[in-house]
Amino acid sequence: MPNLFKLLVLPITVSFIIAYLATPFVIKFANWAGIIDNPKIKKHPKKIHTYPVPRGGGIAIFLSVFVSSLLFLPIDKHLIGILLGAVVLTIIGTLDDKYDINPYVRLAVQFLAASIPIIFGIGIAFITNPLSGGIIDLTSIKINFSLFGETRSILLLADIFALFWIVSLMNFLNMGAKGVDGQLPGVAAISALIIATLSLKFSADITQWPIIILAAITAGAYLGFLPWNFFPQKIMPAFSGSSLAGYLLAVLSILSTTKVGALFVVLGVPLIDTGYTIVRRIFSGKSPVWGDRGHLHHRLLDLGLTKKQVVYLYWGATGILGILALYLNSSFKLYTIIGVAVFVGGLLLWLTWRSK
């Protein structure tokens, strides 16, 4: 029987404390370095805050994840790959928080960061066919090569699938889950806790223990950051914090027994909302990566809901879908995702029509 205190309680507590204590220093650093989002200087329709707010929240979250991982996890090639990718994301994210880097440059660096854990051996070897329940093997196409006197293999389909899954989740969370004070850290923490809970179901396999710990560390880091980001926010997670959330959750879903389907269900609302937003922008002749005021959280605010109410709705939806994901098989996960897509799409259409 695994020790839940060591696997879950202690890592999440330490990670929470580190993030909570580190964030005020990051706020001071952001003010000193001019990493500030001032809506009066940098006007944009997607912005809903009315006063200058420091950005760069990803720094505090990264420090928490980095230190806690070294304290609680074995330093193997997987952890090294994960942390190196996180370093790259934190650097580019902080630079973007300061200088508003071109989105396509950010995307290129995200692909670089996502490729690092894959190079270190993290990939999606198979996926479950939601229609038949069978297994789709992604390891069938291999490219063998010699490196440092050893024969190595690139699992082409598995690695490409993992690469696009990680990058997609980074961008979808950045676009659809961080518009309102407290929205992102709450959604990220709930999702990480669901992954930890799902992995606990297979905790008789000790290879799941590091995944449970990393999920707990991720949840603790975002929970520790949450009090500083909750309304009225004193710092934003910004691009650095949202990219790191998508990256860590995507990697955890690959490493754990939860895989892609369960996490897609848990994050159904922001993922589907972002998917609709991308399609809407493309059909409007706009770039899919340039922000606007058309996300679900914007529409709900325009409806008259307060920021706290919108955040509670997102947290509640994530929690409910997470509980469902604990018990659904592959087929019902697909049906749930379709149901969420229909509901969110219908809600967006109604809110858009109502605002005209």
Number of C-alpha atoms within 10 A of each C-alpha: 5 12 10 12 10 13 23 23 15 18 27 26 18 22 28 27 16 21 28 23 14 19 27 17 12 20 24 13 15 22 15 11 11 14 21 20 23 15 16 11 8 9 10 12 11 13 17 15 16 10 9 15 20 26 29 30 32 31 25 28 31 24 19 28 30 21 14 27 21 13 12 17 15 12 11 9 14 18 20 16 21 23 21 17 23 25 18 17 28 26 15 20 30 22 17 21 26 18 11 12 13 11 12 11 11 19 16 12 17 24 17 16 26 28 23 21 24 22 14 15 14 23 24 25 17 17 17 17 13 16 11 9 12 11 11 12 14 19 16 12 13 14 9 11 11 9 9 6 7 8 9 13 13 17 20 15 19 22 21 16 16 23 25 14 20 24 23 20 25 25 22 21 26 24 25 24 28 23 24 25 25 30 26 30 31 27 28 28 25 23 28 29 22 26 30 29 20 21 26 21 12 14 19 12 11 10 12 18 23 19 25 26 25 27 32 30 33 36 32 34 33 35 27 28 32 26 17 22 25 21 15 15 17 18 27 31 33 22 29 28 32 28 28 29 30 22 27 24 24 24 26 26 26 22 19 22 17 19 19 19 20 28 24 24 27 28 26 23 24 27 24 24 23 23 17 19 23 21 13 15 17 13 11 10 9 13 12 17 16 12 17 15 16 18 21 26 25 21 21 18 15 15 13 10 14 13 22 16 13 22 25 16 15 21 22 15 18 24 20 13 25 26 16 17 24 17 12 16 15 20 15 15 22 19 15 19 22 15 13 19 19 13 14 19 18 12 15 21 12 12 17 15 9 11 9 5
